[in-house]
Amino acid sequence: MANFNLFKENHQAIYSLNWLRGIASLMVCFFHVKKYIWSTFNSNWILKSFEQGYLGVYIFFIVSGFVIPYSMFVKKYQINSFWKYIAKRIVRIEPPYVVFVLLLLAWNYWLFHFRGQGPEYLYGANQFFLNITYLAPFFGVKWIIVIFWTLAVEFQFYILTGLTYNLLFKNAPLRYIMMAALVGLGCMIPENYFTVFNYYVFFALGFQTFLFVVKKINWLEYLFTVIVGLTFIYYTVLNIATLAALFTLIGMFFFNFKTKASEFFGKISYSLYLTHGLTGGAIGMFTIKIFAPEIRFVIAIAGSIVFAFIYYLIIEKIFLKISKEIKY
């Protein structure tokens, strides 16, 4: 049964967030690992369904649109806390990202010297800097791993929300003018720049869900804005993304219960997002002449999950703990 009273005065965890993070990270993992195993089209309906795994990105955006302002609400955020808020977000996401980018460099170096594959150095100092500062597309530089554009969009959302949260929260007319302007700006900016404005409608749906959960707007206003947002996504973004967005919004309420699986995958979701390409690709490479594709795929997915858990324990968890010590 759906739990529409997600907000607790004692600020208990909202369990549906772990469900959605876990599902989104697995979708993205399945999407990329499949490409490492089957480089050509496969008519199997199960494998074809994995082709839609990229929709997990939209789930992540909506979840962030909810959880970031929700956290700010709980902490009674004010604009004079902006720099502490940003520092907290940087410590949370940046060190695990940088460590992994360096791990990729080491992996590629090993491949070149011991297997004769790829360039000796995956990237140079300039590309490294522009990637970890999320400025790569603005300087015509490639992402070291293409999926990291989503981190850039997320980080831009953190900055944007830190600057606009109080206005969006307190002033309803201004809220909708600003949201419409930000979405409209995204329609004018070329998508290859990967800005938060290009995807702001997804974050806005998350923000509206936050407002509904904390009883800042009623169900009628919430329903109306959700319909407008989903319609916009269907006609101007990607029609199938509408299903991902609707699933996320419904899941926010219907998945609000705790299981060991949801807690586990929610916990490792960021590490799985970061590392699945390396792990899945490596397993795919080393098993190519040993097992059938289906078995290789299962091993690659399992290996990606195991490695993500290890990465969470030895890297991500450390900085997660440090970020929790930053108060605002």
C-alpha positions, -999 to 999 in steps of 0.1 A, spaced: 0 0 0 13 34 -9 26 56 19 18 92 10 30 105 43 67 103 35 77 132 57 84 124 93 89 150 120 119 130 134 134 129 98 134 92 94 148 78 62 126 77 31 132 41 20 119 46 -15 150 67 -23 172 36 -19 149 16 -41 150 41 -69 188 47 -66 194 10 -67 171 4 -97 185 34 -116 221 22 -111 213 -14 -121 195 -1 -152 226 19 -163 249 -10 -154 228 -35 -175 227 -10 -204 265 -6 -206 276 -42 -197 253 -56 -224 273 -36 -250 305 -51 -238 292 -86 -243 270 -82 -274 285 -57 -298 258 -64 -325 220 -64 -324 204 -93 -306 167 -100 -310 162 -116 -276 135 -96 -259 153 -96 -225 184 -82 -240 164 -57 -260 149 -45 -228 184 -37 -214 187 -12 -242 163 10 -222 187 11 -192 199 46 -200 165 57 -187 180 52 -152 197 86 -157 163 103 -156 154 84 -124 186 97 -108 177 133 -118 142 132 -103 156 116 -71 182 144 -68 154 169 -75 137 156 -45 164 146 -20 186 177 -23 159 202 -14 145 178 12 178 176 29 180 214 28 145 217 43 155 193 72 186 214 78 167 247 76 190 259 48 196 296 43 216 313 15 244 323 39 251 286 43 258 282 5 295 275 7 292 249 34 264 233 15 285 232 -17 315 219 3 294 191 17 283 181 -18 319 183 -32 333 161 -5 304 136 -10 308 131 -48 341 144 -60 368 123 -42 353 89 -52 350 103 -88 386 115 -89 400 83 -74 381 63 -100 394 85 -129 429 78 -117 421 41 -114 411 42 -151 444 58 -160 463 30 -142 441 3 -158 446 17 -193 484 19 -187 484 -18 -176 465 -27 -207 489 -9 -230 521 -24 -215 508 -60 -208 482 -66 -235 492 -41 -262 457 -25 -262 448 12 -263 470 43 -259 496 43 -232 479 72 -214 441 74 -214 441 112 -210 464 142 -204 465 167 -176 443 192 -194 416 166 -201 418 153 -165 413 188 -150 384 197 -173 367 164 -165 370 165 -128 358 202 -128 329 193 -152 340 219 -177 349 195 -205 321 202 -230 325 239 -227 361 236 -240 354 210 -266 371 183 -246 358 147 -245 346 130 -213 371 104 -202 341 81 -197 310 94 -215 285 87 -187 303 113 -165 283 140 -182 255 131 -157 278 141 -128 283 175 -145 245 180 -147 241 169 -111 268 193 -98 252 222 -117 219 213 -101 235 215 -66 248 250 -74 215 261 -89 195 248 -60 218 263 -35 212 297 -51 174 294 -57 161 271 -30 147 298 -7 129 316 -35 115 284 -49 103 272 -15 87 304 -3 72 321 -33 48 301 -54 43 326 -83 80 332 -85 86 294 -83 67 286 -114 81 316 -134 116 305 -125 110 269 -133 94 278 -167 123 301 -174 149 274 -165 132 248 -186 128 273 -215 165 281 -212 172 244 -216 153 244 -249 177 271 -263 210 257 -251 225 230 -274 222 196 -257 258 187 -264 268 211 -236 251 189 -211 237 216 -188 213 213 -159 189 234 -179 186 208 -206 172 184 -180 157 207 -155 122 194 -160 132 162 -143 147 180 -114 116 202 -112 94 171 -109 115 159 -80 113 194 -64 75 194 -68 73 160 -51 94 174 -23 70 203 -19 40 180 -18 57 156 7 64 185 32 29 198 26 39 230 9 15 223 -20 -17 203 -21 -24 172 -41 -43 191 -68 -14 215 -75 10 186 -74 -10 165 -98 -14 195 -122 24 202 -123 32 166 -127 9 163 -157 24 195 -172 60 181 -166 52 147 -181 36 162 -211 66 184 -217 89 154 -214 68 134 -238 67 160 -266 101 178 -262 125 154 -245 119 118 -252 85 100 -251 98 69 -234 114 90 -207 79 99 -197 75 63 -185 107 65 -165 96 98 -149 61 84 -140 76 52 -126 99 73 -104 72 95 -91 49 66 -83 78 46 -68 86 75 -45 54 66 -26 48 29 -33 83 18 -26 85 34 8 95 3 27 128 -12 38 144 -44 25 180 -57 27 182 -57 -11 170 -21 -15 193 -8 13 223 -26 -2 218 -14 -38 208 21 -26 240 22 -6 263 12 -34 244 30 -62 270 58 -67 300 34 -66 282 11 -91 275 41 -113 312 50 -113 328 16 -116 305 -7 -136 321 3 -170 356 -7 -159 345 -39 -141 320 -50 -167 344 -42 -196 373 -60 -179 353 -92 -172 339 -91 -207 374 -90 -221 389 -118 -200 359 -142 -205 354 -138 -242 368 -172 -252 358 -190 -221 320 -187 -216 289 -182 -236 277 -146 -239 248 -151 -215 271 -165 -188 297 -138 -194 269 -112 -190 258 -127 -156 294 -128 -144 300 -92 -155 270 -79 -137 278 -99 -106 314 -88 -107 303 -51 -112 282 -53 -81 309 -70 -60 335 -44 -71 311 -15 -64 306 -28 -29 343 -30 -23 348 4 -38 320 18 -15 337 3 16 373 14 9 367 47 -9 332 62 -10 322 54 26 352 74 39 341 106 22 305 100 29 314 100 66 335 132 62 306 149 43 282 142 72 305 161 95 300 193 75 270 211 90 251 240 76 
